[in-house]
Amino acid sequence: MTDAGMKGQLDLEALRRSVSASPPEESGEPSASVLNPFALQIANQFRDENTSPALFIGKIRLLEFISLIALNLLAAVILVAPHETDLFARLGVAILGAAATVLALQVVDAYQIPMLRIPARSRRRMTAAWAIGFSASAAALYMVEQHTLSFTGYVVWFGAIALFLLAERQLIAIGIRHWARNGILERRAIIVGGGEPAKQLVRALEQQPDNDIRICGIFDDRGSGRSPPVVAGYPKLGTFGELVEFARRARVDMLIIALPASAEARILQLLRKLWVLPVDIRLAAHANHLRFRPRSYSHVGAVPMFDIFDKPLRDWDSVAKRTFDIVFSLLSLTLIWPVMLMAAIAVKATSKGPVLFVQKRHGFNNEVIDVLKFRSMFTELSDPTAKKAVTKNDPRVTPVGRFLRRSSIDELPQLFNVLRGELSLVGPRPHSIHAQTGDRRYVDVVESYFARHRVKPGVTGWAQINGLRGELDTDEKIRMRTAYDLQYIENWSLLFDLKILCLTPFRLLNAENAY
């Protein structure tokens, strides 16, 4: 069957568009469900951080690259007598050899979990890859030094690093087995839907050699008649509504929907509940008789999956963003600490109470975090819940606080939230957990409001750059802010973050809605 002939059965792009365009009463965050004691116990078992295989492999690749640079440089310094060539030239030789070796290891699939788990499988590949890197290093060194080493020198150089690589891979294999037993190196998945399709999926996953998927449980709305309480040895933990609460509590990487691709209406109904979660959402395709082109699938082992939604900022993207946050936060604190000191003195000198104001706001994945600000209200009139938004000429705001709020200097202590890992420099602005427009919560106003919490909130954001600062006193304002936040999440890049960061000081000059 051709792709065109299957569009009536499943159109992934149409599903995504339908979810993001869902009407308010059908989308957004479902009502919080109380987990049953057993599901709560299981969720607490998976609260610890885990490392994805992709991130782990990247760390191994980086470790070997740095180690090979150091060892090649050491060999060039020890085995070659000093000549006119300086140390930087030899460093270039070392980097060339390390890069050639790592590239060769990548080409021969030596950076795969099965190869890392059982190093005996990759000894020949490791030796061959290092032979390529060694040849590149030796040739470059000859061009730089204009003379060759003795035969013994070449043997020592090649043999020492080969032994290092083999011993290092043996230690990595021991570590992998240990981390796998302790749940550190795995991808945690939830099966969405029960019955026979879920059973077939579990069996297919279990048959994969070196499987890195840890199934946390199964969720299904159907009763025990159509969906038994235990499927292939895994318990049914609750309903689809409870699944959202479970995924908020546990560190889950993936939701796998075990429904036939032809059940598009039911899949769409599920996605409207689940897409607000910061996880990969996949539709199992192992039991479908439909066959798409290979590029339509991703795979867990040999089990085909349709990619419905991807987790934002996954693996090395999250590392890059965290590095960006730390570097630019430290740089900002270095430059603006006099401004923060003067602001603290002004707050303390002009009104009674603490310098800092702490407010509970929604963070990543709806976690509640304590956000820091310079206090801008009179202590006895402050509103930690933020149910009543600050308005123009609000009598609760101090004269100094009015200036701090209009200039956004009151937000500067949030740089410490960034360093603690609770906020990012750039992202959707965190709102108070009780924030509302009039007498309605934001989630009751705008569709998919909680989807903005799929990434860490930020000190500044794309919505603020586009003029959406200050009071959210109308439904349209919160809808527009959420739309900009979701646009940022879908189009994130480090350059986008840098653009927003650079534009922020200029946008602060427009204080029209900042009270």
Residue pairs with C-beta under 8 A, 6 or more apart in sequence:
1 290
1 291
3 292
3 293
3 296
6 290
6 292
9 261
9 262
9 264
9 290
10 261
10 262
10 264
10 290
10 306
11 264
12 296
12 306
12 307
12 308
15 264
15 267
15 268
15 271
15 308
16 308
16 309
18 268
19 27
19 268
19 271
19 272
19 275
19 448
20 275
20 448
20 486
22 28
22 272
22 447
22 448
23 447
24 444
24 445
24 446
24 447
26 272
27 272
27 447
27 448
28 276
28 443
28 446
28 447
28 448
28 449
28 450
28 451
29 244
29 276
29 366
29 443
29 449
29 450
30 241
30 244
30 273
31 241
32 244
32 245
33 238
33 239
33 241
33 242
33 244
33 245
34 242
34 245
35 43
35 237
35 238
35 242
35 245
35 246
35 249
36 237
36 238
36 242
38 235
38 237
39 217
39 237
39 238
39 242
39 246
40 249
42 216
42 217
42 235
42 237
42 246
42 250
43 246
43 249
43 250
44 249
44 250
45 250
46 183
46 188
46 216
46 250
46 251
46 252
47 249
47 250
47 251
48 183
48 184
48 251
49 184
49 251
50 183
50 184
50 185
50 186
50 187
50 188
50 251
50 253
51 179
51 184
51 185
52 187
52 253
52 314
52 315
53 113
53 185
53 187
53 212
54 314
54 315
54 316
55 315
55 316
55 319
56 185
57 111
57 112
57 113
57 116
58 315
58 316
60 111
60 116
60 172
61 102
61 105
61 106
61 111
64 98
64 101
64 102
64 105
64 165
64 168
65 98
65 99
65 102
66 98
67 164
67 168
68 94
68 97
68 98
68 101
68 102
68 133
68 161
69 91
69 94
69 95
69 98
70 94
71 94
71 160
71 161
71 164
72 93
72 94
72 97
72 98
72 137
72 161
73 90
73 91
73 93
73 94
75 156
75 157
75 160
75 161
76 90
76 93
76 94
76 137
76 141
77 87
77 90
79 149
79 153
79 156
79 157
80 90
80 141
80 145
80 149
80 153
83 145
83 146
85 144
85 145
89 144
90 141
90 144
92 140
92 144
93 137
93 140
93 141
93 144
94 137
96 136
96 137
96 140
97 133
97 134
97 136
97 137
97 140
98 133
99 133
100 132
100 133
100 135
100 136
100 137
101 129
101 130
101 132
101 133
101 134
102 133
104 128
104 129
104 130
104 132
104 133
105 111
105 125
105 126
105 129
107 129
108 122
108 125
108 128
108 129
109 115
109 125
110 122
110 125
110 126
110 129
113 176
113 210
113 212
114 121
114 209
114 210
115 121
115 122
115 125
116 122
116 169
116 172
116 173
116 176
117 173
117 176
117 177
117 210
118 173
119 126
119 166
119 169
119 170
119 172
119 173
122 169
123 166
126 162
126 165
126 166
126 169
127 162
130 158
130 161
130 162
130 165
131 158
134 157
134 158
134 161
138 149
138 154
138 157
141 149
142 148
149 157
176 185
179 185
180 186
180 212
183 214
185 212
186 212
186 213
186 214
187 212
187 213
187 214
187 253
187 254
188 213
188 214
188 216
188 250
188 251
188 252
188 253
188 254
189 213
189 214
189 215
189 216
189 252
189 253
189 254
189 255
189 256
190 215
190 216
190 217
190 218
190 219
190 243
190 246
190 247
190 252
190 254
190 255
190 256
191 198
191 201
191 202
191 215
191 217
191 218
191 219
191 231
191 234
191 256
191 258
192 218
192 219
192 220
192 240
192 243
192 255
192 256
192 257
192 258
192 259
192 270
192 274
193 218
193 219
193 220
193 227
193 257
193 258
193 259
194 218
194 219
194 220
194 222
194 226
194 227
194 228
194 231
194 236
194 258
195 220
195 222
195 226
195 227
195 228
195 231
197 258
197 259
197 260
197 284
197 287
198 218
198 220
198 227
198 231
198 232
198 258
199 231
199 232
200 258
200 286
200 287
201 256
201 258
201 284
201 286
201 287
201 303
202 215
202 231
202 232
202 233
202 234
203 232
204 286
204 303
205 211
205 213
205 215
205 300
205 301
205 303
206 232
208 300
208 301
208 302
208 303
209 301
211 300
211 301
213 254
213 300
215 234
216 237
216 250
216 252
217 234
217 235
217 236
217 237
217 246
218 231
218 234
218 235
218 236
218 237
219 236
219 237
219 238
219 239
219 240
219 242
219 243
219 246
220 227
220 236
220 239
220 240
221 239
221 240
227 236
228 236
229 235
229 236
230 236
237 243
237 246
238 246
240 270
240 273
240 274
241 273
243 255
243 273
243 274
244 273
244 274
244 276
244 277
246 252
247 255
247 277
247 279
248 277
248 365
248 366
248 367
252 277
252 279
253 279
253 280
253 311
254 279
254 280
254 281
254 282
255 274
255 277
255 279
255 280
255 281
255 282
256 282
256 283
256 284
256 305
257 267
257 270
257 281
257 282
257 283
257 284
257 308
258 284
259 266
259 267
259 270
259 283
260 287
260 288
261 267
261 283
261 285
261 288
261 290
261 306
267 283
271 281
271 308
271 309
274 281
275 281
275 309
275 448
275 451
276 448
276 450
276 451
276 453
276 454
277 365
277 454
278 311
278 312
278 364
278 365
278 453
278 454
278 455
279 311
280 307
280 309
280 310
280 311
280 314
281 308
281 309
282 298
282 300
282 305
282 306
282 307
282 308
283 305
283 306
283 308
284 303
284 304
284 305
285 292
285 297
285 304
285 305
285 306
286 303
286 304
296 306
297 304
297 305
297 306
298 304
298 305
298 306
298 307
299 305
311 454
312 454
312 455
312 489
312 490
312 492
313 321
313 455
313 492
317 492
320 494
321 424
321 492
321 494
321 497
322 421
324 425
324 494
324 497
324 498
325 418
325 419
325 424
325 425
326 418
326 419
328 425
328 501
329 415
329 418
329 419
329 425
330 419
332 415
333 340
333 415
336 412
339 409
339 412
340 409
340 412
340 413
343 374
343 404
343 409
343 410
343 412
344 355
344 374
346 400
346 404
347 355
347 374
347 375
347 376
347 398
347 400
347 401
347 404
348 355
350 398
350 399
350 400
351 375
351 378
351 379
351 398
351 400
351 401
352 378
352 379
353 375
353 378
353 379
353 382
354 375
354 379
355 374
355 375
356 372
356 373
356 374
356 375
356 413
357 372
357 373
357 374
357 375
357 376
357 377
357 382
358 370
358 371
358 372
358 373
358 384
359 370
359 371
359 373
359 384
359 386
359 432
360 368
360 369
360 370
360 371
360 384
360 432
360 433
361 368
361 369
361 371
361 430
361 431
361 432
361 433
361 457
362 368
362 369
362 430
362 431
362 432
362 433
362 453
362 457
363 369
363 422
363 423
363 430
363 453
363 456
363 457
364 453
364 454
364 455
364 456
364 457
365 453
365 454
366 450
366 453
368 433
369 417
369 422
369 423
369 430
370 422
371 414
371 417
371 422
371 423
371 430
372 413
372 414
372 416
372 417
373 410
373 411
373 413
373 414
374 401
374 404
374 409
374 410
374 412
374 413
375 382
375 401
376 397
376 398
376 400
376 401
376 402
376 404
376 405
376 410
377 383
377 390
377 396
377 397
377 398
377 401
378 396
378 397
378 398
381 395
381 396
382 396
383 396
385 432
385 433
385 434
386 431
386 432
386 434
386 435
387 432
387 434
387 435
387 436
389 435
389 471
389 472
389 473
390 396
390 397
390 405
390 471
390 515
391 471
391 473
391 515
392 515
393 515
394 515
397 405
397 515
401 410
402 515
403 409
404 410
405 514
405 515
406 511
406 514
406 515
407 508
407 511
408 469
408 508
408 514
411 459
414 423
414 459
415 459
417 423
417 459
418 424
418 425
418 459
422 456
423 430
423 456
423 457
423 458
423 459
424 455
424 456
424 457
424 458
424 459
425 458
425 459
425 460
425 497
425 501
426 458
426 459
426 460
426 461
426 462
426 488
426 496
426 497
426 500
426 501
427 455
427 456
427 457
427 458
427 461
427 488
428 452
428 453
428 455
428 457
428 458
428 461
428 463
428 485
428 488
428 489
429 457
429 458
429 460
429 461
429 463
429 464
429 481
429 485
430 457
430 458
431 442
434 441
435 441
435 442
435 472
436 442
437 445
437 472
437 473
437 474
437 475
437 477
437 478
438 473
442 449
442 472
442 478
442 482
443 449
443 450
445 475
445 478
445 479
446 475
446 478
446 479
446 482
448 482
448 486
449 478
449 482
451 486
451 489
452 482
452 485
452 486
452 489
454 489
455 489
455 492
460 500
460 501
460 504
461 484
461 485
461 488
461 500
462 484
462 485
462 487
462 488
462 496
462 500
463 480
463 481
463 484
463 485
463 488
464 504
464 507
465 500
465 503
465 504
465 507
466 484
467 507
467 510
467 513
468 477
468 480
468 481
468 484
468 513
469 507
469 510
469 511
469 512
469 513
469 514
470 512
470 513
470 514
470 515
471 477
471 513
471 515
472 478
472 481
488 496
488 500
